[in-house]
Amino acid sequence: MTKRAYKFRFYPTPEQEQLLARTFGCVRFVYNAVLRYRTDAFYEHREKIGYTAANARLSAMKKAEDTAFLNEVSSVPLQQCLRHQQTAFKHFFEGRARYPRFKSKRHRQSAEFTRSAFKYRDGRLFLAKCKEPLAIRWSRPLPSEPTTVTVSRDSAGRYFVACLCEFTPETLPVIPKMVGIDLGLKDLFVTSDGHRIGNPRHTAKYATRLAKAQRRLSKKELGSKNRAKARQKVARLHAKIADCRLDRLHKLSRQIVNENQVICVESLKVKNMLRNRSLARSISDAGWGEFVRQLEYKAAWAGRQVSAIDPWYPSSKRCSDCGYTEDALPLNIRAWTCPACAAEHDRDVNAAINIKAAGLAVLALGENVSGMEPASVSDSR
């Protein structure tokens, strides 16, 4: 059995909207207050506050007169936000993330409910302190009763509920097909079979409308209702762009997993690549990291394999016929001829073929395959 989150949109009643607004506000207040408490305790007294002490701080806050409003909402989301904060500190101390940041009311709001704070009966979901079920638009049935429910509201004002359920993944039959994938910007990716998937450039598609909405937002008076309306228009455009990108990536990753037994990709350091100011927006819009992440978990569910090669492997500069490696290959050169064997190569297809060969070698040898040391690799791949 595997756990999977099923996300649906719902439309709250005015009473539910008020309750959720109070819940989101209390969760944000508790998270920020306890984070400030833990930070001050360390810098002022060199005292490390764990989850037990943080939970005790929450109990004291609920008893205080000035923060008694915390009792108006379910206690489960407040406790869960402290658990998430503890996880954030664990990732920070282990070097996997930066220091936890304070939550803002202008960004996505969420509250997590465990079994004791919700009821799921006959396809209807009831939250704690809520008399009516949520008006959820069920796009598909749940495989089992949810173990955890997360309610959220994005910057565009839309409400979503994510139900964490246990399900049995369906293993696909074994097929002999294998593929290498070279990610890019002109084309979203090119396969070793020569297929090119174009880059829709969702951000550029809505750039004019987004710029117009942002100009109007900048002219509104701070704190006014008109500014709030203009901010929501900008948020709706950003949500539209993100939804289009995610929808396309889900369809492409599902198609790749269904059609191939072994999928070979590059281990790209996307965060480092975003330091290039000229390409940062295009790289973010392409969604390389999200695409590879979807390939990995969907392949694991389907019984397929994803092989990631060394990020320093010179896939574009190496001849897929004889193995000769060019010293440098600038990005503006899209086709080149191997000086050793005179083979003519399309840059992206050649890279995809090399990625496939290196990925299969990784599976066979159980180690990364790198063409040279990182210090001697050219910036152009």
Beta strands, then each sheet from edge to edge (+ up, - down):
strand 1: 2-10
strand 2: 109-114
strand 3: 118-121
strand 4: 124-127
strand 5: 148-153
strand 6: 159-167
strand 7: 178-183
strand 8: 187-191
strand 9: 196-198
strand 10: 262-266
strand 11: 305-309
strand 12: 335-337
strand 13: 344-346
sheet 1: 1+ 6- 5+ 2-
sheet 2: 3+ 4-
sheet 3: 9+ 8- 7+ 10+ 11+
sheet 4: 12+ 13-
end
